[in-house]
Amino acid sequence: MKDSELLELLDVDGSGTSEQCKWCALSYVWGGDVPLKTTKATQLAHKERIPLDTLPQTMKDAVYVCRGLGIRYLWIDALCIIQDDQEDLREEVNHMPEVYQYATLTICAASSTSIYDGFLYRRGYWTHGCHAMNVRIAIDCSESIVLLSCSTSWYDVVHEYTTRAASLASDKLRALSAVARVYHLETGKEYLAGLWKEDIPTALCWGNGPKVRRGSGPFLTSQRPREYRAPSWSWASIDTPVRYWHEDRGALLKMRKLQVLSASITPTYPDGEFDSIASAFLVLHGSVRAVPLTTPIELQEFRTEDPTYRFSCIWVAGVRARVYPDAFEDQHETLDTLRFLLLTEYNHSHHPNIRFKGRYMTYRGLVLKSVQAQSDTFSRIGHFETEIDEPDSRLPDYLKAWTHAKFFDSFEDRTITLI
């Protein structure tokens, strides 16, 4: 196929197309602004002609694949959605589940970090969250093909998506809205700004990415957006790779009791709860304790020399708790009191550091700050982790008075609102 060949944008309204129409859908990473896209100004011109040689390499490779397979139609979001028309964006986003679900196949250019990279070259295997909407077939032009079935964990999809470069930070929820809509239809679960209500507290157990290796640059570069995008308890509220600590291996995990009393999502437009949030809150009932600090501090002042991860160390009732800020801005919070919301406990019964033949326990939860003085409204600024040796019950009473008891003495069942 010559680069001088022409393409055209087809306006499909359902009246002139056959039910047997076949198309491919392209899933790819924008990696910044796309040089060729449909706007109000280019819409008519694109319906007339789109020179193939003007397409970025990833789009061009997708055209080659379609031609090779004898499939006439190709859906590309940058070209098939009018990018500066909010009404068209909302309308087309609502149809994205069907676009991927009923496509003959989805071409996932998941090894590319931008629209310029292309994908028609030999490489290793890949996976991508968009496969969740098309489980019948996936295509790669190397020797390896990987399918992602509908049973794939939502947490894996979030991790994959946030680990990869996103086109625009503001598109975080919108980018996964099609997957979320399909997941909602399949499971009946209630969607809450990137989380599923029925999965709480598990859904709250996220942190700001994998541990940073020595020599790999800044420890913490995640940012909070200037404009509101999602509530603080949602992974979509920060720009960083996300990992879930409840999936850690090698320990017996127990989720602490946490009740969701109510939840509210206010979309920025009608039916926009999957992709555009104006405000949101959770009302929870769980184990909370205040962590008074002797003097107002900045969290970053408590960094350790650990080469793998930056965190803050705070001593609470004789127990060292590590605090992991969610974003760069959270490191500079000047606070005199934190709140810990307990979420999980791990039993490392065979951990080598165990003492007195007891149980080695790890406790994790959210770090909160008050939004208003003397109120029960908080926002999330990070998560904490603390490790405690629980002594054997056969020990003398004076040894049973372990520091872990003091640590938990101040936890109380409490109803709070997270925003």
QUIGIWO-V460323 format. One line per field, one symbol per residue. ss: DSSP state (~ for helix, > for strand, _ for the rest). psi: psi as a letter, one per 20 degrees, with the letter a starting at -180 (. if undefined). burial: # if it has 24 or more other C-alpha atoms within 12 Angstrom, else .. A space follows every 50 residues. Layout:
ss = ???
psi = ???
burial = ???
//
This chain:
ss = _____>>_______________>>>>>_______________~~~~~~_> >~~~__~~~~~~~~~~~~~___>>>_~~~~_____~~~~~~~~~~~~~~~ ~___>>>>____________________~~~~~____>>___________ ___~~~~~~~~~~_____~~~~~~~~~~~~~~~~~~~___>>__>>~~~_ _~~~_>>_______________>>__________~~~>>___>>~~~___ _>>>>___>>>>>>>>>_________>>>>>>>>>>>>>>>>>>>>>>~~ ~~>________>>>>>__>>>>>>>__~~~~__>>>>>>>>>>>>>>>__ ________>>>>>>>>>>>>______>>>>>>>>>>>>>>______~~~~ __~~~~~~~__>>>>>>>_
psi = pqiiqqrqppoojihjqqijpqrqppprpgkapphorprhhigghhhgqo phiiqqhggghhggggghikphqpppghhipohkohghggghhhihghgg hjqhqpoomiipiriihrjmrpaarrrqhihhinihqqpqkaipppqori ipphhhggggghhqpqgphijghhhjhgghgggghhhjqppnlirpgiip igiilqrmrrqpqpjjaqgojqqpqhqphqqhiqhiiqnqqpqpiijqrj qopppqpopohrqpporirpkjiiiophrqqpoqoaoqqqnqqhqprphh ikqrjpihqprqpppoljpppppoqhrghhhjpoqiprppopgqqpomik pijqqkkbpoqppqaqpqqphqqkrkprqpiaqrpqppppqqiiqqhhhh mrhhghgihjpqpqprpp.
burial = ......####............########...#.####...#..#...# .#..############......###########.....##.###.##.## ####################.....##########.#####....###.# ...##############.################.....########.## #########.........######....##################.... ....##.###..#####....######.#############......### ..#.....######.##.##########.##.#.#.#############. .......#############.....################......... .#.#..##.....######
//
